[in-house]
Amino acid sequence: MRCIIGSLIVLLALFNASLVTARIGYGPGEQDWGYVDVRPGAHMFYWLYYTTANVSNYTQRPLVIWLQGGPGASSTGYGNFEELGPIDLYGEYRSWTWVKDMNVLFIDNPVGSGYSYVDTNAHATATNREIALDLVQLMKGFYKLYPHFKKVPLHIFGESYGGKMAPEFAWELYNAIQRGDIESNLTSVVLGDPGTSPIDSILSWAPLLLELGIVDEDGYEAIAQAANFTAELVDEERWIQATEQWGNTQWEVLKASKGVDFYNVLKKTRDDRFLREVQLTPNERMYRTLVKFDIDEDREKILENLMRGPVAEALGIPKQVIWGSQSGITFDIHRTDFMKPVVHIVNKLLDNTTLNVGVFSGGLDLICATPGTVNWISKLDWSKKSEYLASLRTGITINQTLEGYQKSGGNFSMFWINRAGHMAVADNPAAMSFVLRWFTSFG
């Protein structure tokens, strides 16, 4: 879909005009959704779920933004139906949905993800900062439609590559607030199993897999060699080559492990998975892992059919907009920026804002493995770092079960989530309820 004709713009103008009150969408509870034109030719889609909590007014509960990874994965699809929305892929009610406790805003970001789209490829974003600026524009449009949310505490949660987009979005939004460009009660930013520093994640693959017994010494050497070459390319700021070498390192992992799941190393995988991966090109493997979320083909097809069929019909999505049809283009364009870390942005948030900053990580995650996350956190250098280092790591115990660990100091907190992979939200909702309550006072 390279160009959307003028008639679609007219449709969307009419579509947007009505987005000021709660409606019945897809699934339980009151909802609202629509488009914000963040730039000429760039149309970003959002889906708001009003909380189902027993309150006299939904503004009594905070607003949480959920950003998916990729870049190119859909928040309205994966985050909503695979992780934390009110119902799952099969229409079953989810007991741990975040909507029970707070208002949730899913954003298909960057443009080209999910139902978001661009008129031509020239309107796509290419850098993390461009993504952040688009998100600020989205929030300007959102608050214009929903001014009652301006004073409601806002919390930004990002997962995977969303953990790279969220810090810069928070930084740009915070500064826009300070300049008086936008009114918003931005309170915290939380990074889940984050790709904040991709190279730190990659360098942790070989030692983690060796310690778990998933690869042997030969496999360790092959993966480590590929990862170290990736690090050399990053040091030389050869970003496109570094992204390609990321894919090569992924391939070494798949060969040595015979097809381990990147999102949960203990997840059962089909015995022919490795043979099927052989048939893919390096680009296809990267796209499938990072944008398709590496879910099995049956679930992938169910989600695609759901989003392109019943959900699109229920939300009145214009026929010309096909969910996820531009995600491959979106991913390809961001190859130049994919391997760039944003640790320095996290440092700015800690030292130059009043925001609470958090990170949570599932111990069974490989793609953004906990050891790599801990490593980039150790590189942070802010005024209260000594307070964080001196604090004790405590257990997260819920109903007499150890669900994880926490360490906090200054305005920063780290959470280790037990029995969870990359989708820690879905894998261990009890631990994530603790994280939610820590930042929002609800959960």
Residue, then its C-alpha position, 0 to 999 in steps of 0.5 A: m500500500r504505497c499511496i492512499i487516495g484522497s477519498l480515504i482522507v475524507l473517510l478518516a476525517l469523518f471517522n475522527a470527528s466522532l471520537v469524543t465519547a466512549r463507544i462499544g468497540y470489540g470486546p467488553g467495556e467502553q472504548d474509543w479509537g481513531y487516527v491522529d495525523v501526526r504529520p502530513g501523510a502520516h496517520m497514527f492509530y490509537w485504541l483507548y480502553y476506559t477502565t472497568a474499575n468500579v469508580s464514579n468517573y474513569t478519570q479517577r484512575p491513571l492512563v497507561i500507554w502501551l508501546q509494542g516493539g519491532p519496530g513495526a509490531s502492533s500494540t493494538g494487536y499483540g499487546n492487546f490480545e496477546e498480553l494485557g487487553p480485556i480478552d485474548l485471541y479466542g474471545e475469552y475474558r482475561s482475568w489479569t487485564w490492566v483495564k480492570d484497574m486503569n485506562v489503557l491506550f494502545i498506540d500502533n507506533p511507529v506509523g506503518s505498524g498495525y492500523s497506522y499507515v503512511d501515504t507513501n514510504a517517504h512519510a515513514t520515520a527513520t530514527n528513534r527521535e522521529i518516532a518520539l516526535d510523532l508520539v508527542q504529536l499523537m498526544k497533542g491530538f489525543y488531548k484535544l479530543y479528550p481534554h479530561f485526561k490532561k490532569v490524569p497521571l500518565h504512565i508510559f510502558g514500552e516492551s522490547y523495542g518499545g523499551k527503546m522508543a519509550p525513553e525518547f518519547a518520554w524525554e520529548l514529551y516532558n520537554a514539550i510540557q516544560r515549554g508549555d506546548i502540551e498539558s499532560n500529567l506525565t508521571s513515569v516511564v517503564l521499560g519492559d524486557p527492553g531493547t534499550s541497548p541492543i548490543d548489550s542484549i546480544l553480548s549476553w546470548a552466548p554466556l546465558l545459553l551456555e549456563l542454561g545448557i542450551v548450547d555447548e562450548d562450540g555453540y558458545e564460541a560461534i555465538a560469541q564470535a558473531a556477537n563480538f563482531t556485531a559489537e565491533l560494527v557498533d563501535e565503528e558506528r556502521w549501523i546498517q552492517a551491525t543490524e545485518q550482523w545481529g541477524n547473523t548472530q541470531w542465526e548462530v543461536l538457532k543453529a547451536s540451539k536447534g531452534v530455541d525460542f528467543y522469547n522464552v528459552l523454556k518454551k516448547t518448540r516444534d522439532d522441525r523448527f530449525l529446518r523451517e528457519v533454514q528456508l528463510t532469508p536472514n531478513e525474513r528471520m529478523y522480521r519474523t522474530l522482531v515484528k511477528f513476535d516469533i509466535d507459532e504460525d497458527r496463533e499468528k494467523i488467528l491474530e491476523n484474521l482477527m485484526r483484519g476481520p472482526v476487529a476492523e469491522a467492529l472499529g469501522i477501519p476504512k477498507q483500504v487500511i490493512w492491519g500490518s500491511q506496512s510493517g515490513i517496510t517500517f522495519d526495513i527503513h529503521r535498519t539504520d537506527f536499529m542497533k543504536p542504544v538510548v542509554h544516554i536518554v535514560n540517563k537524561l530522564l533520571d537526572n533532568t526530569t522528575l519522572n519515575v523510571g523503571v525497568f522490568s525483565g523476565g528471567l527466561d527472556l533471551i532476545c533482551a536477556t536480563p544479564g544484558t539489561v543489567n549490564w547497560i543499567s550499570k553504565l548509567d551515571w546519574s546523580k543518585k546512582s550511589e543511592y541505587l547501588a547501596s539499596l538492597r535487592t528485595g524479594i517480590t512475594i505475593n500470596q507466599t510465592l516468590e514472584g521476583y526481585q526489586k531494587s530501587g534508589g533515587n527515581f529508578s527501579m529495577f524488577w526481575i520477574n520470575r517464571a517469565g520470558h519476553m512477554a513478562v506481562a502475560d507470563n507472570p501477571a502477579a509480579m506485573s501487578f506489583v510493578l503496576r502498583w509501584f508506579t501507578s498505585f493501582g494493580 
